[in-house]
Amino acid sequence: MVKKELLDILRCPVCVKENKGALTLFKESWLVCDNCQRKYPIVDDIPVMLIEEGSKWVDTAPENLQIPPEI
C-alpha cells in the first residue's frame, strides 16, 4: 500500500506544469490523472510515474485496467 504522504505529493509529470496534475488512487493499484487521464501503475507498492508508462493506458477506462498491473 502506498503511503498517504506520498500520494499527497505525487502529481502527473505531464500535467503538473500547466494544471494541478492531481492523481486519484484507483483500487490501490493505479494512479489516474484528473486532467489527462493517464494511468500510472503501482507495482510492489511503488508508483511507476514514467510518462511512457502512463501514456500506454490513456485510452483505457479505469474499470478495464488489469488488477494488479503488469508492466
PDB file of N, CA, C, O and CB in Angstrom:
ATOM      1  N   MET A   1       0.839  -1.183   0.000  1.00  0.00           N
ATOM      2  CA  MET A   1       0.000   0.000   0.000  1.00  0.00           C
ATOM      3  C   MET A   1       0.883   1.246   0.000  1.00  0.00           C
ATOM      4  O   MET A   1       1.838   1.333   0.772  1.00  0.00           O
ATOM      5  CB  MET A   1      -0.954  -0.002   1.218  1.00  0.00           C
ATOM      6  N   VAL A   2       0.570   2.193  -0.851  1.00  0.00           N
ATOM      7  CA  VAL A   2       1.326   3.428  -0.952  1.00  0.00           C
ATOM      8  C   VAL A   2       0.919   4.347   0.200  1.00  0.00           C
ATOM      9  O   VAL A   2      -0.267   4.510   0.485  1.00  0.00           O
ATOM     10  CB  VAL A   2       1.093   4.117  -2.331  1.00  0.00           C
ATOM     11  N   LYS A   3       1.903   4.937   0.849  1.00  0.00           N
ATOM     12  CA  LYS A   3       1.620   5.813   1.990  1.00  0.00           C
ATOM     13  C   LYS A   3       0.866   7.065   1.548  1.00  0.00           C
ATOM     14  O   LYS A   3       1.109   7.611   0.472  1.00  0.00           O
ATOM     15  CB  LYS A   3       2.925   6.207   2.700  1.00  0.00           C
ATOM     16  N   LYS A   4      -0.051   7.504   2.402  1.00  0.00           N
ATOM     17  CA  LYS A   4      -0.854   8.686   2.112  1.00  0.00           C
ATOM     18  C   LYS A   4       0.018   9.915   1.899  1.00  0.00           C
ATOM     19  O   LYS A   4      -0.306  10.753   1.058  1.00  0.00           O
ATOM     20  CB  LYS A   4      -1.843   8.941   3.238  1.00  0.00           C
ATOM     21  N   GLU A   5       1.110  10.042   2.636  1.00  0.00           N
ATOM     22  CA  GLU A   5       2.002  11.191   2.494  1.00  0.00           C
ATOM     23  C   GLU A   5       2.576  11.262   1.081  1.00  0.00           C
ATOM     24  O   GLU A   5       2.724  12.348   0.522  1.00  0.00           O
ATOM     25  CB  GLU A   5       3.138  11.118   3.524  1.00  0.00           C
ATOM     26  N   LEU A   6       2.898  10.109   0.507  1.00  0.00           N
ATOM     27  CA  LEU A   6       3.418  10.078  -0.857  1.00  0.00           C
ATOM     28  C   LEU A   6       2.317  10.434  -1.848  1.00  0.00           C
ATOM     29  O   LEU A   6       2.548  11.200  -2.783  1.00  0.00           O
ATOM     30  CB  LEU A   6       4.009   8.693  -1.183  1.00  0.00           C
ATOM     31  N   LEU A   7       1.142   9.891  -1.654  1.00  0.00           N
ATOM     32  CA  LEU A   7       0.030  10.191  -2.546  1.00  0.00           C
ATOM     33  C   LEU A   7      -0.310  11.679  -2.550  1.00  0.00           C
ATOM     34  O   LEU A   7      -0.730  12.223  -3.570  1.00  0.00           O
ATOM     35  CB  LEU A   7      -1.192   9.382  -2.145  1.00  0.00           C
ATOM     36  N   ASP A   8      -0.128  12.325  -1.419  1.00  0.00           N
ATOM     37  CA  ASP A   8      -0.438  13.748  -1.307  1.00  0.00           C
ATOM     38  C   ASP A   8       0.504  14.624  -2.130  1.00  0.00           C
ATOM     39  O   ASP A   8       0.120  15.721  -2.537  1.00  0.00           O
ATOM     40  CB  ASP A   8      -0.385  14.171   0.141  1.00  0.00           C
ATOM     41  N   ILE A   9       1.724  14.163  -2.382  1.00  0.00           N
ATOM     42  CA  ILE A   9       2.680  14.994  -3.113  1.00  0.00           C
ATOM     43  C   ILE A   9       2.875  14.580  -4.569  1.00  0.00           C
ATOM     44  O   ILE A   9       3.383  15.367  -5.369  1.00  0.00           O
ATOM     45  CB  ILE A   9       4.000  14.962  -2.415  1.00  0.00           C
ATOM     46  N   LEU A  10       2.479  13.358  -4.924  1.00  0.00           N
ATOM     47  CA  LEU A  10       2.650  12.904  -6.305  1.00  0.00           C
ATOM     48  C   LEU A  10       1.730  13.672  -7.245  1.00  0.00           C
ATOM     49  O   LEU A  10       0.583  13.969  -6.909  1.00  0.00           O
ATOM     50  CB  LEU A  10       2.378  11.398  -6.416  1.00  0.00           C
ATOM     51  N   ARG A  11       2.255  13.989  -8.434  1.00  0.00           N
ATOM     52  CA  ARG A  11       1.496  14.670  -9.477  1.00  0.00           C
ATOM     53  C   ARG A  11       1.844  14.041 -10.815  1.00  0.00           C
ATOM     54  O   ARG A  11       2.922  13.468 -10.975  1.00  0.00           O
ATOM     55  CB  ARG A  11       1.790  16.200  -9.487  1.00  0.00           C
ATOM     56  N   CYS A  12       0.941  14.146 -11.769  1.00  0.00           N
ATOM     57  CA  CYS A  12       1.190  13.651 -13.113  1.00  0.00           C
ATOM     58  C   CYS A  12       2.343  14.452 -13.714  1.00  0.00           C
ATOM     59  O   CYS A  12       2.284  15.681 -13.741  1.00  0.00           O
ATOM     60  CB  CYS A  12      -0.093  13.752 -13.999  1.00  0.00           C
ATOM     61  N   PRO A  13       3.396  13.778 -14.199  1.00  0.00           N
ATOM     62  CA  PRO A  13       4.535  14.509 -14.737  1.00  0.00           C
ATOM     63  C   PRO A  13       4.218  15.275 -16.017  1.00  0.00           C
ATOM     64  O   PRO A  13       4.972  16.175 -16.385  1.00  0.00           O
ATOM     65  CB  PRO A  13       5.660  13.561 -14.995  1.00  0.00           C
ATOM     66  N   VAL A  14       3.134  14.949 -16.702  1.00  0.00           N
ATOM     67  CA  VAL A  14       2.749  15.664 -17.911  1.00  0.00           C
ATOM     68  C   VAL A  14       1.988  16.941 -17.562  1.00  0.00           C
ATOM     69  O   VAL A  14       2.208  17.984 -18.177  1.00  0.00           O
ATOM     70  CB  VAL A  14       1.895  14.764 -18.818  1.00  0.00           C
ATOM     71  N   CYS A  15       1.114  16.864 -16.598  1.00  0.00           N
ATOM     72  CA  CYS A  15       0.175  17.953 -16.311  1.00  0.00           C
ATOM     73  C   CYS A  15       0.616  18.904 -15.204  1.00  0.00           C
ATOM     74  O   CYS A  15       0.016  19.967 -15.039  1.00  0.00           O
ATOM     75  CB  CYS A  15      -1.141  17.378 -15.947  1.00  0.00           C
ATOM     76  N   VAL A  16       1.619  18.559 -14.462  1.00  0.00           N
ATOM     77  CA  VAL A  16       1.967  19.333 -13.279  1.00  0.00           C
ATOM     78  C   VAL A  16       2.348  20.785 -13.601  1.00  0.00           C
ATOM     79  O   VAL A  16       2.135  21.665 -12.767  1.00  0.00           O
ATOM     80  CB  VAL A  16       3.106  18.660 -12.555  1.00  0.00           C
ATOM     81  N   LYS A  17       2.898  21.054 -14.771  1.00  0.00           N
ATOM     82  CA  LYS A  17       3.322  22.417 -15.112  1.00  0.00           C
ATOM     83  C   LYS A  17       2.149  23.320 -15.469  1.00  0.00           C
ATOM     84  O   LYS A  17       2.138  24.493 -15.095  1.00  0.00           O
ATOM     85  CB  LYS A  17       4.301  22.381 -16.267  1.00  0.00           C
ATOM     86  N   GLU A  18       1.158  22.786 -16.190  1.00  0.00           N
ATOM     87  CA  GLU A  18       0.053  23.612 -16.656  1.00  0.00           C
ATOM     88  C   GLU A  18      -1.202  23.502 -15.798  1.00  0.00           C
ATOM     89  O   GLU A  18      -1.970  24.457 -15.686  1.00  0.00           O
ATOM     90  CB  GLU A  18      -0.279  23.247 -18.058  1.00  0.00           C
ATOM     91  N   ASN A  19      -1.402  22.360 -15.206  1.00  0.00           N
ATOM     92  CA  ASN A  19      -2.571  22.119 -14.360  1.00  0.00           C
ATOM     93  C   ASN A  19      -2.068  21.622 -13.003  1.00  0.00           C
ATOM     94  O   ASN A  19      -0.866  21.629 -12.737  1.00  0.00           O
ATOM     95  CB  ASN A  19      -3.562  21.078 -15.023  1.00  0.00           C
ATOM     96  N   LYS A  20      -2.961  21.209 -12.186  1.00  0.00           N
ATOM     97  CA  LYS A  20      -2.541  20.689 -10.892  1.00  0.00           C
ATOM     98  C   LYS A  20      -1.934  19.294 -11.009  1.00  0.00           C
ATOM     99  O   LYS A  20      -1.092  18.910 -10.198  1.00  0.00           O
ATOM    100  CB  LYS A  20      -3.718  20.661  -9.935  1.00  0.00           C
ATOM    101  N   GLY A  21      -2.360  18.541 -12.014  1.00  0.00           N
ATOM    102  CA  GLY A  21      -1.829  17.194 -12.191  1.00  0.00           C
ATOM    103  C   GLY A  21      -2.217  16.252 -11.069  1.00  0.00           C
ATOM    104  O   GLY A  21      -1.506  15.289 -10.781  1.00  0.00           O
ATOM    105  N   ALA A  22      -3.343  16.531 -10.438  1.00  0.00           N
ATOM    106  CA  ALA A  22      -3.789  15.709  -9.309  1.00  0.00           C
ATOM    107  C   ALA A  22      -4.074  14.282  -9.766  1.00  0.00           C
ATOM    108  O   ALA A  22      -4.566  14.048 -10.870  1.00  0.00           O
ATOM    109  CB  ALA A  22      -5.046  16.320  -8.655  1.00  0.00           C
ATOM    110  N   LEU A  23      -3.756  13.347  -8.896  1.00  0.00           N
ATOM    111  CA  LEU A  23      -3.941  11.933  -9.183  1.00  0.00           C
ATOM    112  C   LEU A  23      -4.967  11.323  -8.234  1.00  0.00           C
ATOM    113  O   LEU A  23      -5.030  11.670  -7.055  1.00  0.00           O
ATOM    114  CB  LEU A  23      -2.607  11.186  -9.079  1.00  0.00           C
ATOM    115  N   THR A  24      -5.766  10.414  -8.771  1.00  0.00           N
ATOM    116  CA  THR A  24      -6.748   9.693  -7.982  1.00  0.00           C
ATOM    117  C   THR A  24      -6.322   8.241  -7.887  1.00  0.00           C
ATOM    118  O   THR A  24      -5.995   7.617  -8.897  1.00  0.00           O
ATOM    119  CB  THR A  24      -8.165   9.819  -8.596  1.00  0.00           C
ATOM    120  N   LEU A  25      -6.324   7.706  -6.686  1.00  0.00           N
ATOM    121  CA  LEU A  25      -5.970   6.303  -6.479  1.00  0.00           C
ATOM    122  C   LEU A  25      -7.148   5.430  -6.896  1.00  0.00           C
ATOM    123  O   LEU A  25      -8.279   5.643  -6.461  1.00  0.00           O
ATOM    124  CB  LEU A  25      -5.580   6.034  -4.992  1.00  0.00           C
ATOM    125  N   PHE A  26      -6.862   4.434  -7.756  1.00  0.00           N
ATOM    126  CA  PHE A  26      -7.903   3.534  -8.238  1.00  0.00           C
ATOM    127  C   PHE A  26      -7.561   2.117  -7.801  1.00  0.00           C
ATOM    128  O   PHE A  26      -6.553   1.552  -8.225  1.00  0.00           O
ATOM    129  CB  PHE A  26      -8.051   3.619  -9.787  1.00  0.00           C
ATOM    130  N   LYS A  27      -8.401   1.554  -6.955  1.00  0.00           N
ATOM    131  CA  LYS A  27      -8.288   0.178  -6.469  1.00  0.00           C
ATOM    132  C   LYS A  27      -6.895  -0.171  -5.940  1.00  0.00           C
ATOM    133  O   LYS A  27      -6.419  -1.292  -6.120  1.00  0.00           O
ATOM    134  CB  LYS A  27      -8.653  -0.774  -7.572  1.00  0.00           C
ATOM    135  N   GLU A  28      -6.258   0.782  -5.298  1.00  0.00           N
ATOM    136  CA  GLU A  28      -4.944   0.559  -4.676  1.00  0.00           C
ATOM    137  C   GLU A  28      -3.888   0.078  -5.665  1.00  0.00           C
ATOM    138  O   GLU A  28      -2.821  -0.374  -5.251  1.00  0.00           O
ATOM    139  CB  GLU A  28      -5.071  -0.447  -3.556  1.00  0.00           C
ATOM    140  N   SER A  29      -4.172   0.169  -6.994  1.00  0.00           N
ATOM    141  CA  SER A  29      -3.263  -0.376  -7.995  1.00  0.00           C
ATOM    142  C   SER A  29      -2.872   0.603  -9.098  1.00  0.00           C
ATOM    143  O   SER A  29      -1.912   0.365  -9.831  1.00  0.00           O
ATOM    144  CB  SER A  29      -3.879  -1.571  -8.611  1.00  0.00           C
ATOM    145  N   TRP A  30      -3.603   1.690  -9.216  1.00  0.00           N
ATOM    146  CA  TRP A  30      -3.350   2.657 -10.286  1.00  0.00           C
ATOM    147  C   TRP A  30      -3.523   4.079  -9.763  1.00  0.00           C
ATOM    148  O   TRP A  30      -4.311   4.328  -8.850  1.00  0.00           O
ATOM    149  CB  TRP A  30      -4.294   2.407 -11.482  1.00  0.00           C
ATOM    150  N   LEU A  31      -2.775   5.006 -10.356  1.00  0.00           N
ATOM    151  CA  LEU A  31      -2.976   6.430 -10.126  1.00  0.00           C
ATOM    152  C   LEU A  31      -3.469   7.018 -11.440  1.00  0.00           C
ATOM    153  O   LEU A  31      -2.800   6.897 -12.466  1.00  0.00           O
ATOM    154  CB  LEU A  31      -1.654   7.142  -9.625  1.00  0.00           C
ATOM    155  N   VAL A  32      -4.627   7.649 -11.415  1.00  0.00           N
ATOM    156  CA  VAL A  32      -5.246   8.198 -12.618  1.00  0.00           C
ATOM    157  C   VAL A  32      -5.190   9.722 -12.537  1.00  0.00           C
ATOM    158  O   VAL A  32      -5.635  10.320 -11.558  1.00  0.00           O
ATOM    159  CB  VAL A  32      -6.724   7.695 -12.777  1.00  0.00           C
ATOM    160  N   CYS A  33      -4.628  10.349 -13.595  1.00  0.00           N
ATOM    161  CA  CYS A  33      -4.540  11.805 -13.637  1.00  0.00           C
ATOM    162  C   CYS A  33      -5.926  12.391 -13.882  1.00  0.00           C
ATOM    163  O   CYS A  33      -6.637  11.969 -14.794  1.00  0.00           O
ATOM    164  CB  CYS A  33      -3.548  12.269 -14.734  1.00  0.00           C
ATOM    165  N   ASP A  34      -6.301  13.366 -13.059  1.00  0.00           N
ATOM    166  CA  ASP A  34      -7.603  14.016 -13.196  1.00  0.00           C
ATOM    167  C   ASP A  34      -7.679  14.880 -14.448  1.00  0.00           C
ATOM    168  O   ASP A  34      -8.776  15.169 -14.926  1.00  0.00           O
ATOM    169  CB  ASP A  34      -7.897  14.864 -11.970  1.00  0.00           C
ATOM    170  N   ASN A  35      -6.530  15.300 -14.992  1.00  0.00           N
ATOM    171  CA  ASN A  35      -6.513  16.176 -16.161  1.00  0.00           C
ATOM    172  C   ASN A  35      -6.434  15.410 -17.484  1.00  0.00           C
ATOM    173  O   ASN A  35      -7.309  15.566 -18.336  1.00  0.00           O
ATOM    174  CB  ASN A  35      -5.350  17.129 -16.062  1.00  0.00           C
ATOM    175  N   CYS A  36      -5.413  14.597 -17.664  1.00  0.00           N
ATOM    176  CA  CYS A  36      -5.158  13.969 -18.961  1.00  0.00           C
ATOM    177  C   CYS A  36      -5.593  12.509 -19.037  1.00  0.00           C
ATOM    178  O   CYS A  36      -5.560  11.911 -20.113  1.00  0.00           O
ATOM    179  CB  CYS A  36      -3.702  14.062 -19.280  1.00  0.00           C
ATOM    180  N   GLN A  37      -5.995  11.935 -17.922  1.00  0.00           N
ATOM    181  CA  GLN A  37      -6.451  10.546 -17.835  1.00  0.00           C
ATOM    182  C   GLN A  37      -5.354   9.510 -18.080  1.00  0.00           C
ATOM    183  O   GLN A  37      -5.657   8.352 -18.367  1.00  0.00           O
ATOM    184  CB  GLN A  37      -7.554  10.326 -18.816  1.00  0.00           C
ATOM    185  N   ARG A  38      -4.079   9.912 -17.970  1.00  0.00           N
ATOM    186  CA  ARG A  38      -3.014   8.911 -17.997  1.00  0.00           C
ATOM    187  C   ARG A  38      -3.140   8.080 -16.724  1.00  0.00           C
ATOM    188  O   ARG A  38      -3.554   8.576 -15.676  1.00  0.00           O
ATOM    189  CB  ARG A  38      -1.587   9.579 -18.111  1.00  0.00           C
ATOM    190  N   LYS A  39      -2.774   6.803 -16.841  1.00  0.00           N
ATOM    191  CA  LYS A  39      -2.868   5.900 -15.707  1.00  0.00           C
ATOM    192  C   LYS A  39      -1.499   5.332 -15.397  1.00  0.00           C
ATOM    193  O   LYS A  39      -0.850   4.733 -16.254  1.00  0.00           O
ATOM    194  CB  LYS A  39      -3.873   4.771 -15.981  1.00  0.00           C
ATOM    195  N   TYR A  40      -1.066   5.527 -14.161  1.00  0.00           N
ATOM    196  CA  TYR A  40       0.250   5.088 -13.717  1.00  0.00           C
ATOM    197  C   TYR A  40       0.083   3.888 -12.790  1.00  0.00           C
ATOM    198  O   TYR A  40      -0.604   3.975 -11.773  1.00  0.00           O
ATOM    199  CB  TYR A  40       1.014   6.242 -13.003  1.00  0.00           C
ATOM    200  N   PRO A  41       0.714   2.764 -13.144  1.00  0.00           N
ATOM    201  CA  PRO A  41       0.561   1.563 -12.320  1.00  0.00           C
ATOM    202  C   PRO A  41       1.347   1.660 -11.014  1.00  0.00           C
ATOM    203  O   PRO A  41       2.354   2.362 -10.930  1.00  0.00           O
ATOM    204  CB  PRO A  41       1.009   0.334 -13.100  1.00  0.00           C
ATOM    205  N   ILE A  42       0.876   0.956 -10.018  1.00  0.00           N
ATOM    206  CA  ILE A  42       1.594   0.818  -8.752  1.00  0.00           C
ATOM    207  C   ILE A  42       2.040  -0.640  -8.683  1.00  0.00           C
ATOM    208  O   ILE A  42       1.217  -1.553  -8.614  1.00  0.00           O
ATOM    209  CB  ILE A  42       0.690   1.228  -7.495  1.00  0.00           C
ATOM    210  N   VAL A  43       3.348  -0.841  -8.702  1.00  0.00           N
ATOM    211  CA  VAL A  43       3.924  -2.184  -8.724  1.00  0.00           C
ATOM    212  C   VAL A  43       4.754  -2.376  -7.460  1.00  0.00           C
ATOM    213  O   VAL A  43       5.673  -1.601  -7.195  1.00  0.00           O
ATOM    214  CB  VAL A  43       4.793  -2.408 -10.004  1.00  0.00           C
ATOM    215  N   ASP A  44       4.436  -3.399  -6.685  1.00  0.00           N
ATOM    216  CA  ASP A  44       5.127  -3.663  -5.411  1.00  0.00           C
ATOM    217  C   ASP A  44       5.137  -2.425  -4.523  1.00  0.00           C
ATOM    218  O   ASP A  44       6.155  -2.090  -3.918  1.00  0.00           O
ATOM    219  CB  ASP A  44       6.569  -4.132  -5.668  1.00  0.00           C
ATOM    220  N   ASP A  45       3.989  -1.750  -4.452  1.00  0.00           N
ATOM    221  CA  ASP A  45       3.791  -0.546  -3.629  1.00  0.00           C
ATOM    222  C   ASP A  45       4.608   0.653  -4.093  1.00  0.00           C
ATOM    223  O   ASP A  45       4.799   1.597  -3.327  1.00  0.00           O
ATOM    224  CB  ASP A  45       4.137  -0.850  -2.199  1.00  0.00           C
ATOM    225  N   ILE A  46       5.096   0.634  -5.338  1.00  0.00           N
ATOM    226  CA  ILE A  46       5.879   1.742  -5.879  1.00  0.00           C
ATOM    227  C   ILE A  46       5.165   2.276  -7.127  1.00  0.00           C
ATOM    228  O   ILE A  46       4.993   1.539  -8.098  1.00  0.00           O
ATOM    229  CB  ILE A  46       7.346   1.288  -6.217  1.00  0.00           C
ATOM    230  N   PRO A  47       4.747   3.551  -7.111  1.00  0.00           N
ATOM    231  CA  PRO A  47       4.120   4.124  -8.295  1.00  0.00           C
ATOM    232  C   PRO A  47       5.155   4.273  -9.422  1.00  0.00           C
ATOM    233  O   PRO A  47       6.250   4.793  -9.211  1.00  0.00           O
ATOM    234  CB  PRO A  47       3.478   5.495  -7.958  1.00  0.00           C
ATOM    235  N   VAL A  48       4.785   3.808 -10.611  1.00  0.00           N
ATOM    236  CA  VAL A  48       5.652   3.940 -11.784  1.00  0.00           C
ATOM    237  C   VAL A  48       5.202   5.200 -12.519  1.00  0.00           C
ATOM    238  O   VAL A  48       4.245   5.174 -13.292  1.00  0.00           O
ATOM    239  CB  VAL A  48       5.582   2.654 -12.724  1.00  0.00           C
ATOM    240  N   MET A  49       5.910   6.307 -12.266  1.00  0.00           N
ATOM    241  CA  MET A  49       5.493   7.615 -12.750  1.00  0.00           C
ATOM    242  C   MET A  49       6.199   8.034 -14.037  1.00  0.00           C
ATOM    243  O   MET A  49       6.456   9.220 -14.243  1.00  0.00           O
ATOM    244  CB  MET A  49       5.737   8.644 -11.690  1.00  0.00           C
ATOM    245  N   LEU A  50       6.511   7.084 -14.891  1.00  0.00           N
ATOM    246  CA  LEU A  50       7.121   7.386 -16.183  1.00  0.00           C
ATOM    247  C   LEU A  50       6.036   7.803 -17.168  1.00  0.00           C
ATOM    248  O   LEU A  50       4.993   7.155 -17.253  1.00  0.00           O
ATOM    249  CB  LEU A  50       7.912   6.165 -16.724  1.00  0.00           C
ATOM    250  N   ILE A  51       6.272   8.871 -17.906  1.00  0.00           N
ATOM    251  CA  ILE A  51       5.284   9.365 -18.861  1.00  0.00           C
ATOM    252  C   ILE A  51       4.918   8.281 -19.865  1.00  0.00           C
ATOM    253  O   ILE A  51       3.745   8.106 -20.197  1.00  0.00           O
ATOM    254  CB  ILE A  51       5.813  10.604 -19.590  1.00  0.00           C
ATOM    255  N   GLU A  52       5.927   7.551 -20.350  1.00  0.00           N
ATOM    256  CA  GLU A  52       5.665   6.494 -21.331  1.00  0.00           C
ATOM    257  C   GLU A  52       4.714   5.438 -20.766  1.00  0.00           C
ATOM    258  O   GLU A  52       3.842   4.932 -21.472  1.00  0.00           O
ATOM    259  CB  GLU A  52       6.981   5.835 -21.771  1.00  0.00           C
ATOM    260  N   GLU A  53       4.892   5.116 -19.504  1.00  0.00           N
ATOM    261  CA  GLU A  53       4.050   4.099 -18.870  1.00  0.00           C
ATOM    262  C   GLU A  53       2.620   4.611 -18.726  1.00  0.00           C
ATOM    263  O   GLU A  53       1.672   3.888 -19.031  1.00  0.00           O
ATOM    264  CB  GLU A  53       4.620   3.702 -17.489  1.00  0.00           C
ATOM    265  N   GLY A  54       2.457   5.832 -18.271  1.00  0.00           N
ATOM    266  CA  GLY A  54       1.122   6.407 -18.125  1.00  0.00           C
ATOM    267  C   GLY A  54       0.407   6.554 -19.457  1.00  0.00           C
ATOM    268  O   GLY A  54      -0.813   6.406 -19.534  1.00  0.00           O
ATOM    269  N   SER A  55       1.170   6.847 -20.508  1.00  0.00           N
ATOM    270  CA  SER A  55       0.584   7.034 -21.835  1.00  0.00           C
ATOM    271  C   SER A  55       0.064   5.734 -22.435  1.00  0.00           C
ATOM    272  O   SER A  55      -0.844   5.759 -23.265  1.00  0.00           O
ATOM    273  CB  SER A  55       1.603   7.645 -22.766  1.00  0.00           C
ATOM    274  N   LYS A  56       0.621   4.607 -22.030  1.00  0.00           N
ATOM    275  CA  LYS A  56       0.154   3.314 -22.550  1.00  0.00           C
ATOM    276  C   LYS A  56      -1.324   3.090 -22.249  1.00  0.00           C
ATOM    277  O   LYS A  56      -2.028   2.425 -23.010  1.00  0.00           O
ATOM    278  CB  LYS A  56       0.984   2.170 -21.954  1.00  0.00           C
ATOM    279  N   TRP A  57      -1.780   3.642 -21.150  1.00  0.00           N
ATOM    280  CA  TRP A  57      -3.120   3.340 -20.641  1.00  0.00           C
ATOM    281  C   TRP A  57      -4.088   4.512 -20.771  1.00  0.00           C
ATOM    282  O   TRP A  57      -5.191   4.450 -20.228  1.00  0.00           O
ATOM    283  CB  TRP A  57      -3.034   2.923 -19.197  1.00  0.00           C
ATOM    284  N   VAL A  58      -3.705   5.582 -21.479  1.00  0.00           N
ATOM    285  CA  VAL A  58      -4.522   6.791 -21.522  1.00  0.00           C
ATOM    286  C   VAL A  58      -5.916   6.533 -22.105  1.00  0.00           C
ATOM    287  O   VAL A  58      -6.875   7.180 -21.683  1.00  0.00           O
ATOM    288  CB  VAL A  58      -3.816   7.859 -22.337  1.00  0.00           C
ATOM    289  N   ASP A  59      -6.053   5.620 -23.049  1.00  0.00           N
ATOM    290  CA  ASP A  59      -7.354   5.351 -23.667  1.00  0.00           C
ATOM    291  C   ASP A  59      -8.119   4.206 -23.005  1.00  0.00           C
ATOM    292  O   ASP A  59      -9.210   3.849 -23.452  1.00  0.00           O
ATOM    293  CB  ASP A  59      -7.163   5.039 -25.126  1.00  0.00           C
ATOM    294  N   THR A  60      -7.558   3.632 -21.951  1.00  0.00           N
ATOM    295  CA  THR A  60      -8.204   2.523 -21.249  1.00  0.00           C
ATOM    296  C   THR A  60      -9.046   3.061 -20.090  1.00  0.00           C
ATOM    297  O   THR A  60      -8.557   3.832 -19.266  1.00  0.00           O
ATOM    298  CB  THR A  60      -7.147   1.512 -20.730  1.00  0.00           C
ATOM    299  N   ALA A  61     -10.286   2.656 -20.036  1.00  0.00           N
ATOM    300  CA  ALA A  61     -11.152   3.065 -18.926  1.00  0.00           C
ATOM    301  C   ALA A  61     -10.639   2.423 -17.639  1.00  0.00           C
ATOM    302  O   ALA A  61     -10.183   1.279 -17.664  1.00  0.00           O
ATOM    303  CB  ALA A  61     -12.643   2.662 -19.194  1.00  0.00           C
ATOM    304  N   PRO A  62     -10.705   3.134 -16.521  1.00  0.00           N
ATOM    305  CA  PRO A  62     -10.201   2.578 -15.259  1.00  0.00           C
ATOM    306  C   PRO A  62     -10.755   1.196 -14.928  1.00  0.00           C
ATOM    307  O   PRO A  62     -10.024   0.343 -14.423  1.00  0.00           O
ATOM    308  CB  PRO A  62     -10.524   3.515 -14.136  1.00  0.00           C
ATOM    309  N   GLU A  63     -12.022   0.968 -15.202  1.00  0.00           N
ATOM    310  CA  GLU A  63     -12.610  -0.334 -14.874  1.00  0.00           C
ATOM    311  C   GLU A  63     -12.065  -1.468 -15.740  1.00  0.00           C
ATOM    312  O   GLU A  63     -12.277  -2.640 -15.429  1.00  0.00           O
ATOM    313  CB  GLU A  63     -14.113  -0.268 -15.020  1.00  0.00           C
ATOM    314  N   ASN A  64     -11.366  -1.129 -16.825  1.00  0.00           N
ATOM    315  CA  ASN A  64     -10.775  -2.144 -17.702  1.00  0.00           C
ATOM    316  C   ASN A  64      -9.286  -2.370 -17.438  1.00  0.00           C
ATOM    317  O   ASN A  64      -8.650  -3.172 -18.123  1.00  0.00           O
ATOM    318  CB  ASN A  64     -10.972  -1.746 -19.146  1.00  0.00           C
ATOM    319  N   LEU A  65      -8.730  -1.670 -16.454  1.00  0.00           N
ATOM    320  CA  LEU A  65      -7.317  -1.843 -16.127  1.00  0.00           C
ATOM    321  C   LEU A  65      -7.086  -3.172 -15.418  1.00  0.00           C
ATOM    322  O   LEU A  65      -7.929  -3.642 -14.655  1.00  0.00           O
ATOM    323  CB  LEU A  65      -6.821  -0.684 -15.254  1.00  0.00           C
ATOM    324  N   GLN A  66      -5.950  -3.754 -15.680  1.00  0.00           N
ATOM    325  CA  GLN A  66      -5.594  -5.035 -15.056  1.00  0.00           C
ATOM    326  C   GLN A  66      -5.221  -4.817 -13.586  1.00  0.00           C
ATOM    327  O   GLN A  66      -4.427  -3.934 -13.263  1.00  0.00           O
ATOM    328  CB  GLN A  66      -4.416  -5.711 -15.819  1.00  0.00           C
ATOM    329  N   ILE A  67      -5.799  -5.624 -12.711  1.00  0.00           N
ATOM    330  CA  ILE A  67      -5.514  -5.560 -11.287  1.00  0.00           C
ATOM    331  C   ILE A  67      -4.971  -6.924 -10.871  1.00  0.00           C
ATOM    332  O   ILE A  67      -5.682  -7.916 -11.033  1.00  0.00           O
ATOM    333  CB  ILE A  67      -6.793  -5.168 -10.456  1.00  0.00           C
ATOM    334  N   PRO A  68      -3.770  -7.026 -10.353  1.00  0.00           N
ATOM    335  CA  PRO A  68      -2.740  -5.983 -10.236  1.00  0.00           C
ATOM    336  C   PRO A  68      -2.106  -5.709 -11.594  1.00  0.00           C
ATOM    337  O   PRO A  68      -2.148  -6.552 -12.489  1.00  0.00           O
ATOM    338  CB  PRO A  68      -1.653  -6.397  -9.215  1.00  0.00           C
ATOM    339  N   PRO A  69      -1.510  -4.507 -11.741  1.00  0.00           N
ATOM    340  CA  PRO A  69      -0.888  -4.155 -13.016  1.00  0.00           C
ATOM    341  C   PRO A  69       0.306  -5.023 -13.348  1.00  0.00           C
ATOM    342  O   PRO A  69       1.048  -5.447 -12.462  1.00  0.00           O
ATOM    343  CB  PRO A  69      -0.468  -2.718 -13.001  1.00  0.00           C
ATOM    344  N   GLU A  70       0.482  -5.281 -14.614  1.00  0.00           N
ATOM    345  CA  GLU A  70       1.684  -5.956 -15.095  1.00  0.00           C
ATOM    346  C   GLU A  70       2.360  -5.029 -16.083  1.00  0.00           C
ATOM    347  O   GLU A  70       1.739  -4.562 -17.038  1.00  0.00           O
ATOM    348  CB  GLU A  70       1.353  -7.343 -15.750  1.00  0.00           C
ATOM    349  N   ILE A  71       3.644  -4.764 -15.847  1.00  0.00           N
ATOM    350  CA  ILE A  71       4.367  -3.914 -16.800  1.00  0.00           C
ATOM    351  C   ILE A  71       5.520  -4.663 -17.398  1.00  0.00           C
ATOM    352  O   ILE A  71       6.250  -4.116 -18.224  1.00  0.00           O
ATOM    353  CB  ILE A  71       4.865  -2.639 -16.131  1.00  0.00           C
TER     354      ILE A  71
END
